[in-house]
Amino acid sequence: MTVKVNGKEEVLEKEISLLQFLQSKNIDLDVVVVEYNYDIVQRDKWGEITLKEGDNLEVLQFVGGG
């Protein structure tokens, strides 16, 4: 199954939740916002979304600076 993540295609071996996907990438869940198929998804819904063929994800990470 292929999904697009930040503009790049990624192949997944099986269906997984959005939360499982983010965890598998070692992403700090406290500092990201996720757009799933062009809609911002609330953090408490990540475990309810199962990634499917052709889905589009944008994972945006907050960074501090000065």
Stockholm file with secondary structure:
# STOCKHOLM 1.0

chainA/1-66         MTVKVNGKEEVLEKEISLLQFLQSKNIDLDVVVVEYNYDIVQRDKWGEITLKEGDNLEVLQFVGGG
#=GR chainA/1-66 SS CEEEETTEEEECSSCCBHHHHHHHTTCCGGGEEEEETTEEECGGGGGGCBCCTTCEEEEEECCCCC
#=GC SS_cons        CEEEETTEEEECSSCCBHHHHHHHTTCCGGGEEEEETTEEECGGGGGGCBCCTTCEEEEEECCCCC
//
